[in-house]
Amino acid sequence: MSTPPKTRDRHHDAPAAKADPHAEERYEDELIMNLERDQFVAATSQPVARATLSARTTTALWALRVFVVLVSLMVIYTFIDQLQ
Amino acid sequence: MAATKASSSPALGLPPIRDGEPPLTHEDAARSVDRERVYSARKHSKRWKLLWLLVGPGILAMLGENDGPSMIAYASDGAQYGLGFFVPFIPLLFLMAYVCQEMCMRIGAVTHRGYGELVLQRLGKVWGWFGAGDLTLTNLVTLVAEFVSIRVGLAYFHLGAGVAVALGLALVVFTLSGGRYWRWERIVLGMALFNGLFLLAAILVKPDVGALARSLSFSPFPGGSFNTLLLLLASTIGATVTPWMIFFQQSASADKGMTPRDINHGRYDTAVGAVLAAIFGIGALVAGAALLTHNGTGIQGFAGAGFPEALKHVAGSAAGTVFALGLIEAGAVAILTISASTAYAAGECVGVSHSFNSSPRNAALFYAANIGVALIAAAVILIPGAPLLSIALNANVLATVLLPVSLVLMVMLANDKGLMGAWANKRSTNVIGIAVIAFVGLCGAAYGIDSFLQTVHLIPA
């Protein structure tokens, strides 16, 4: 997932293919049942590692969340008021 | 084939697979069949076949968002304000939608995971569950509006709410019955192309081509109060970019089995969807604008079949019939895509199987959520005296208000080099993405606050 592009589509990335003539071969070697290894259910059912968020990012996210909840409540209040 | 030699991703923490293959599931086997065709088309340079195989999630997200409430919103804009401003504004909004949806597609293709599970695992359970909560709320409200849209269309043919409910639920069950993503996608894609009925309706009302061309200058600007303008902006934005689209396209791209090699085709898919949706959306606007000279009379009230009936009187029965069929199609397709996005989110957040390629026995929650959310929405429109018109009109506004959080988390994921590696956002994408979030956030918040202050009489209405 985080690995850089193994090979590129030969129709869209011809220079990369020229630079590495064995790229296509290697890609074929990395396929199992036509699926990339990290596409299998066995792989995708493994959780990804938790990212470390800075205090500033967490605070900004909470501020945005509180703001959105407040505005949503205002919209819902207005909606109910209009019904009456 | 030989076992992979690729090293495991640090973010995934996967054990390296060197000897033997990982245990296969039914979902793997089904996805493998689809990927074999993609692989074969690519190997034999069959470009058109490759494109045919890889299109789907982008077109479905965009045309799915041209849903009942959206088309009613566009037609209302046309009926009340004419073509000016909205003809160029709708493509601009779909350009914004393209920026967001391209990110979702890219994240899905690179990580093979849906939005819900990535937010939950990577950014924390609080944000994951908040996102799922937002989605469930807006999806429920929007699904009610979709059933309303089908009901409006059917009312033109003198059919009632019971038929609308039966039709919507039958479609959900029918499309789920195959146990294959490919089958589901192709059926819904085939139905979605009938969104073009709105373009046909626009042609049938014989619009003034000169007026259409003049409207490209963003004028005349809609008149009315500041609050009306904010409502117009918020509801029109909510008609083009919504939380369910983010969940849907990322999860569908992963479910389809897209890989980083398919990203260019995913971009074509998303761009084609955006262009078609903009054209058909303008079609609804132009059809609605035919009512402008009649002051939009006859468009209020679902008992009288609303827009289709009004169009029939102004532009003939063919225009009314086509518009009514369009509303049925728009509602039906959106029920399928929005139910699917809810089901993906439920499976991802609970951490159980969530794929159309899984059998109902293996993905019970996914199938139950898909049918269950549609069932709840259907039940609402059967309640006598339910405020269906208000629900339909407020669905887009609520989606706009809740959207910024989903967008911010999506941009964070798209910038996460641990997940995205070489496919992480470029600086230019971030600049555009942040501008989109700011615009959506400001419009939604301004409308919400202004309306609330008027309601509690802190400012004059």
Contacts between the chains, C-beta under 8 A, distances in Angstrom:
chain1	res1	chain2	res2	distance
A	1	B	9	4.1
A	1	B	11	6.1
A	1	B	12	5.7
A	1	B	110	6.4
A	1	B	111	5.5
A	1	B	112	7.6
A	1	B	419	6.1
A	1	B	421	7.0
A	2	B	9	4.6
A	2	B	10	6.3
A	2	B	11	5.4
A	2	B	12	7.9
A	2	B	417	7.1
A	2	B	418	5.4
A	2	B	419	6.3
A	2	B	420	7.3
A	2	B	421	4.3
A	3	B	6	6.6
A	3	B	7	6.9
A	3	B	9	6.3
A	3	B	421	6.0
A	4	B	421	5.6
A	4	B	422	4.6
A	5	B	260	6.1
A	5	B	422	5.6
A	5	B	423	7.9
A	6	B	6	6.9
A	7	B	261	7.5
A	8	B	261	7.0
A	9	B	42	6.9
A	9	B	261	4.9
A	9	B	264	6.7
A	10	B	42	7.9
A	11	B	42	7.6
A	11	B	45	7.0
A	11	B	47	6.8
A	12	B	264	5.0
A	28	B	1	7.3
A	29	B	1	7.6
A	29	B	2	5.3
A	29	B	4	7.7
A	29	B	5	6.7
A	30	B	4	4.8
A	30	B	5	6.4
A	30	B	6	5.4
A	31	B	1	5.5
A	31	B	4	7.6
A	31	B	39	7.4
A	32	B	1	5.6
A	32	B	2	7.9
A	32	B	3	6.5
A	32	B	4	6.2
A	32	B	21	5.2
A	32	B	22	7.5
A	33	B	1	7.0
A	33	B	21	7.4
A	33	B	24	6.9
A	33	B	28	6.7
A	33	B	29	7.3
A	33	B	32	4.2
A	34	B	1	8.0
A	34	B	32	4.8
A	34	B	35	4.0
A	34	B	36	4.4
A	34	B	38	8.0
A	34	B	39	5.3
A	35	B	28	6.4
A	35	B	31	6.3
A	35	B	32	5.4
A	35	B	35	5.8
A	35	B	257	6.9
A	36	B	4	7.7
A	36	B	6	7.9
A	36	B	112	7.9
A	36	B	259	5.6
A	37	B	4	4.1
A	37	B	6	5.7
A	37	B	17	5.9
A	37	B	22	7.4
A	38	B	6	7.9
A	38	B	9	6.8
A	38	B	12	6.8
A	38	B	14	7.1
A	38	B	112	5.9
A	39	B	28	7.9
A	39	B	31	7.0
A	39	B	112	4.9
A	39	B	257	6.2
A	39	B	259	7.1
A	40	B	22	4.8
A	40	B	24	7.5
A	40	B	25	8.0
A	40	B	28	5.5
A	41	B	25	4.5
A	41	B	27	5.3
A	41	B	28	5.6
A	41	B	353	7.6
A	42	B	22	4.0
A	42	B	23	5.6
A	42	B	25	7.7
A	43	B	12	7.1
A	43	B	14	5.7
A	43	B	22	6.7
A	43	B	112	7.7
A	44	B	112	5.4
A	44	B	113	5.9
A	44	B	254	7.6
A	46	B	12	5.9
A	46	B	13	6.6
A	46	B	14	5.7
A	47	B	121	4.5
A	48	B	11	5.0
A	48	B	12	5.8
A	48	B	13	7.9
A	48	B	111	7.6
A	48	B	113	7.4
A	48	B	118	6.8
A	48	B	121	4.8
A	48	B	122	5.3
A	48	B	419	6.7
A	49	B	10	7.2
A	49	B	11	5.0
A	49	B	12	7.4
A	49	B	13	5.9
A	49	B	122	7.6
A	49	B	418	7.4
A	50	B	121	6.9
A	50	B	122	6.5
A	50	B	123	7.9
A	50	B	124	6.8
A	51	B	122	5.0
A	51	B	123	6.2
A	51	B	416	6.4
A	51	B	418	6.9
A	53	B	123	7.0
A	53	B	124	7.7
A	61	B	127	6.9
A	61	B	408	7.2
A	64	B	404	6.6
A	64	B	405	5.9
A	64	B	408	6.3
A	65	B	130	6.4
A	65	B	405	6.1
A	67	B	445	7.2
A	68	B	401	6.7
A	68	B	402	6.2
A	68	B	404	6.3
A	68	B	405	5.3
A	71	B	401	5.2
A	71	B	444	6.7
A	71	B	445	5.0
A	71	B	448	4.0
A	71	B	449	6.6
A	72	B	398	7.0
A	72	B	401	5.3
A	72	B	402	6.1
A	72	B	448	7.3
A	74	B	448	4.6
A	74	B	449	6.2
A	74	B	451	7.0
A	74	B	452	3.6
A	75	B	394	7.3
A	75	B	397	6.1
A	75	B	398	5.9
A	75	B	401	5.5
A	75	B	447	7.7
A	75	B	448	4.6
A	75	B	451	7.0
A	75	B	452	7.6
A	76	B	398	7.7
A	77	B	452	6.2
A	77	B	455	6.7
A	78	B	448	7.6
A	78	B	451	4.4
A	78	B	452	5.6
A	78	B	454	8.0
A	78	B	455	4.9
A	79	B	390	6.6
A	79	B	394	5.1
A	81	B	455	4.9
A	82	B	390	6.3
A	82	B	455	7.9
A	83	B	387	5.3
A	83	B	390	6.0
